[in-house]
Amino acid sequence: MSIQTLYTAATGMESLQTKLDVIANNLANVNTTGFKKGRANFEDLFYRNYKYPGSADQNNNLTATGTAVGLGSRVQSVQTSQQQGAFQVTNGQYDLAIEGQGYFQVTDPATGQQLYTRAGNFSINANNELVLGSASSGKKLFPQVTLTQGDTNFTVAPDGQISVTNAGSTTPVNVVQLQLATFQNPEGLLKLGDNLYAATESSGTPQPNTPGLQGAGQVRQGALEASNVEPVQELIDLITTQRSFELNSQAIQAGDQILQLISNLRR
């Protein structure tokens, strides 16, 4: 029936609208440090079976195929790509990037909640503590890094060992060993915005590891990980999604025209 065509095509348009939203978010974050692009996955809805495969006909012969009409599609999930982003060399002493897997651990002082991020644009706040983003954001790096007045030569080794040179000294002193959190299923992390993630039952329990060990990546000082969004690929996806949206709208127009013809038969 043509009325079913309208509902089926509408599910396709609704699903494609969600995909457009995902693409728009990817393009909007093409310059966001540590951003991981999303990908909309689709699945077909249930089917109206007029004849099941293997059913017997009037001559008791089994049918090789059945007759089933699908009722549209929906978004199954929005998957997060874990592909490594390009490195941007900044030479900033507090800028850190992860080469490989893992997340920086930060603590929200307002709630005490442990959060995770791939963005390594850290800075020093008024208490000489290393925090994520601007000094006013308050998300402290964990394990906590607190410097003293006059410290120089802030250095982060690839294995996460942080050292400084105290005032009046020429010998570097180890401050803290940086740990990176890894997850069994990083795609299961909850996105919170502000370049932050929270652990969920789907992601699994965070496993703190020394950078370079147990699958954790190494730390690169003086660089930031750029977004892994590929603008050209996103534009291609945008065009194909627009065309698919148009095709579904044409199916609705065709179904409407057939309904109009049927309603005019009595005249």
C-alpha positions as CSV (number, residue, x, y, z in Angstrom):
1,M,0.0,0.0,0.0
2,S,1.2,3.5,-0.8
3,I,0.4,4.7,2.7
4,Q,3.2,2.3,3.9
5,T,5.6,4.0,1.5
6,L,5.1,7.3,3.3
7,Y,6.0,5.8,6.7
8,T,8.9,3.8,5.4
9,A,10.5,6.7,3.5
10,A,9.9,8.9,6.6
11,T,12.1,6.6,8.7
12,G,14.8,6.9,6.2
13,M,14.6,10.7,6.2
14,E,14.7,10.7,10.0
15,S,17.7,8.4,10.1
16,L,19.5,10.5,7.5
17,Q,18.8,13.7,9.5
18,T,20.6,12.1,12.4
19,K,23.6,11.3,10.1
20,L,23.6,14.9,8.9
21,D,23.8,16.0,12.6
22,V,26.8,13.7,13.1
23,I,28.5,15.1,10.0
24,A,27.8,18.6,11.1
25,N,29.3,18.0,14.5
26,N,32.4,16.4,12.9
27,L,32.9,19.4,10.7
28,A,32.3,21.9,13.5
29,N,35.1,20.2,15.6
30,V,37.6,19.9,12.8
31,N,39.9,22.2,14.8
32,T,39.1,20.8,18.3
33,T,42.1,19.4,20.0
34,G,41.9,15.7,20.6
35,F,38.4,15.4,19.0
36,K,37.4,11.9,17.8
37,K,34.9,11.9,14.9
38,G,31.6,10.0,15.0
39,R,30.0,7.7,12.5
40,A,26.3,6.9,12.3
41,N,25.5,3.2,11.8
42,F,22.1,2.2,10.5
43,E,20.0,-1.0,10.8
44,D,16.8,-2.0,9.0
45,L,13.5,-2.2,10.9
46,F,11.3,-5.3,11.1
47,Y,9.6,-6.8,8.0
48,R,6.1,-7.5,7.0
49,N,6.2,-11.2,5.8
50,Y,3.5,-12.1,3.3
51,K,5.1,-15.5,2.7
52,Y,7.9,-17.1,4.7
53,P,10.8,-18.9,3.0
54,G,10.3,-22.6,2.9
55,S,6.6,-22.5,3.1
56,A,4.6,-25.0,1.0
57,D,2.5,-23.9,-2.0
58,Q,-0.7,-25.5,-3.3
59,N,1.3,-28.4,-4.8
60,N,3.1,-28.9,-1.5
61,N,6.4,-27.6,-3.0
62,L,8.6,-25.6,-0.7
63,T,9.2,-22.0,-1.8
64,A,12.9,-21.1,-2.3
65,T,12.3,-17.5,-1.2
66,G,9.8,-15.7,0.8
67,T,7.9,-12.4,0.3
68,A,9.0,-9.8,2.9
69,V,8.7,-6.0,2.7
70,G,10.9,-3.9,5.0
71,L,9.5,-1.1,7.0
72,G,12.4,1.3,6.9
73,S,15.6,2.0,8.8
74,R,16.9,3.6,12.0
75,V,20.1,4.7,13.5
76,Q,21.7,1.8,15.4
77,S,24.5,3.7,17.0
78,V,26.9,6.6,16.6
79,Q,30.4,5.0,16.7
80,T,33.5,7.0,17.8
81,S,36.6,6.6,15.7
82,Q,39.7,5.9,17.7
83,Q,42.0,6.8,14.8
84,Q,45.1,8.8,15.8
85,G,44.9,12.5,15.0
86,A,47.8,14.4,13.4
87,F,50.4,16.1,15.7
88,Q,50.6,19.8,15.8
89,V,54.0,21.0,17.1
90,T,53.4,24.0,19.4
91,N,56.6,24.0,21.5
92,G,54.5,24.8,24.5
93,Q,56.0,23.4,27.6
94,Y,52.6,22.4,29.0
95,D,51.2,21.0,25.7
96,L,51.1,17.2,25.7
97,A,50.0,14.7,23.1
98,I,49.5,10.9,23.3
99,E,51.1,8.8,20.6
100,G,49.0,5.6,20.7
101,Q,46.2,4.5,23.0
102,G,45.2,6.0,26.3
103,Y,43.7,9.0,27.9
104,F,44.9,11.7,30.3
105,Q,43.2,11.5,33.7
106,V,41.8,14.7,35.2
107,T,39.8,15.3,38.3
108,D,36.8,17.7,38.6
109,P,37.4,19.5,41.9
110,A,33.7,20.4,42.2
111,T,32.5,16.7,42.2
112,G,35.7,14.7,42.7
113,Q,34.8,12.7,39.6
114,Q,37.6,11.2,37.6
115,L,37.3,12.2,33.9
116,Y,39.4,11.4,30.8
117,T,40.6,13.3,27.8
118,R,42.8,13.1,24.7
119,A,43.3,16.9,24.7
120,G,46.6,17.8,26.2
121,N,46.4,21.6,26.2
122,F,47.3,22.0,29.9
123,S,48.2,25.2,31.8
124,I,49.1,26.4,35.3
125,N,46.5,27.9,37.6
126,A,46.9,30.4,40.4
127,N,47.9,27.5,42.8
128,N,50.7,26.3,40.4
129,E,48.6,23.2,39.6
130,L,48.5,21.7,36.1
131,V,44.9,21.9,34.8
132,L,43.2,21.1,31.5
133,G,42.6,24.0,29.1
134,S,42.4,27.5,30.6
135,A,43.6,28.1,34.2
136,S,40.0,28.8,35.3
137,S,38.6,25.4,34.1
138,G,39.7,23.7,37.3
139,K,40.1,20.2,35.8
140,K,43.3,19.1,37.5
141,L,45.7,16.5,35.9
142,F,45.8,13.3,37.8
143,P,48.2,12.3,39.4
144,Q,48.2,15.9,40.5
145,V,51.2,18.1,39.4
146,T,51.9,21.0,41.7
147,L,54.9,23.3,40.9
148,T,56.7,25.7,43.3
149,Q,57.6,29.3,42.6
150,G,60.7,29.6,40.5
151,D,60.6,26.1,39.0
152,T,62.1,25.9,35.5
153,N,62.7,23.4,32.8
154,F,59.4,21.6,33.1
155,T,60.0,18.4,31.2
156,V,57.8,15.4,30.4
157,A,59.6,12.3,29.2
158,P,57.9,9.9,26.7
159,D,57.3,7.5,29.6
160,G,55.4,10.2,31.5
161,Q,58.1,11.1,34.0
162,I,57.7,14.8,34.9
163,S,60.7,16.7,36.2
164,V,61.6,20.3,37.0
165,T,64.6,22.3,38.1
166,N,64.0,24.0,41.4
167,A,65.0,27.6,42.0
168,G,68.7,27.9,42.8
169,S,69.5,24.4,41.5
170,T,70.7,23.0,38.2
171,T,69.8,19.4,38.8
172,P,66.3,18.2,37.5
173,V,64.1,16.7,40.1
174,N,61.4,14.2,39.4
175,V,57.9,15.5,40.4
176,V,55.5,12.8,39.5
177,Q,55.0,9.8,37.2
178,L,52.2,10.5,34.7
179,Q,49.7,7.7,34.1
180,L,47.5,7.1,31.1
181,A,44.1,5.3,31.4
182,T,43.2,2.6,28.9
183,F,39.9,1.0,28.4
184,Q,38.7,-2.4,27.1
185,N,36.2,-0.6,25.0
186,P,37.0,3.1,24.6
187,E,34.0,3.5,22.2
188,G,31.8,2.9,25.3
189,L,33.0,6.1,27.0
190,L,30.4,8.7,27.7
191,K,31.0,12.0,25.9
192,L,30.5,15.0,28.2
193,G,31.7,17.9,26.1
194,D,34.7,20.1,26.9
195,N,36.9,17.4,25.5
196,L,36.0,15.1,28.4
197,Y,34.8,11.5,28.7
198,A,33.4,9.5,31.6
199,A,33.8,5.8,32.2
200,T,30.7,3.6,31.8
201,E,29.9,-0.1,32.2
202,S,30.3,-0.4,28.5
203,S,33.8,1.1,28.4
204,G,35.0,-1.1,31.3
205,T,37.0,-0.1,34.3
206,P,39.9,2.4,33.5
207,Q,43.3,0.8,33.8
208,P,46.1,3.3,34.7
209,N,49.3,2.4,33.0
210,T,52.8,3.9,32.6
211,P,53.0,5.5,29.1
212,G,54.6,3.0,26.7
213,L,53.6,-0.1,28.8
214,Q,50.5,-2.4,28.7
215,G,49.3,-0.9,25.5
216,A,49.4,2.7,26.6
217,G,50.9,5.2,24.2
218,Q,53.8,7.5,24.8
219,V,53.6,11.1,25.7
220,R,55.0,13.9,23.5
221,Q,55.8,17.2,25.0
222,G,55.4,20.4,23.0
223,A,52.7,19.0,20.7
224,L,49.0,18.6,20.6
225,E,46.9,15.9,18.9
226,A,44.6,17.4,16.3
227,S,41.1,16.3,15.5
228,N,41.0,13.1,13.5
229,V,38.2,14.5,11.3
230,E,39.0,14.3,7.5
231,P,37.1,17.2,6.0
232,V,37.2,15.8,2.4
233,Q,35.6,12.5,3.5
234,E,33.1,14.4,5.6
235,L,32.1,16.5,2.6
236,I,31.7,13.4,0.5
237,D,29.5,11.8,3.2
238,L,27.5,15.1,3.3
239,I,26.8,15.0,-0.4
240,T,25.8,11.3,-0.4
241,T,23.6,11.8,2.6
242,Q,21.9,14.8,0.9
243,R,21.2,12.7,-2.2
244,S,19.9,9.8,-0.1
245,F,17.6,12.2,1.7
246,E,16.3,13.5,-1.6
247,L,15.6,10.0,-2.8
248,N,13.5,9.2,0.3
249,S,11.6,12.5,-0.2
250,Q,10.9,11.4,-3.8
251,A,9.6,8.1,-2.6
252,I,7.2,10.0,-0.4
253,Q,6.1,12.2,-3.4
254,A,5.6,9.0,-5.5
255,G,3.5,7.4,-2.7
256,D,1.4,10.6,-2.4
257,Q,0.8,10.7,-6.1
258,I,-0.4,7.1,-6.1
259,L,-2.8,7.8,-3.2
260,Q,-4.1,10.8,-5.1
261,L,-4.8,8.6,-8.2
262,I,-6.6,6.1,-6.0
263,S,-8.7,8.7,-4.3
264,N,-9.7,10.0,-7.8
265,L,-10.9,6.7,-9.1
266,R,-14.5,7.2,-7.8
267,R,-14.9,10.4,-9.8
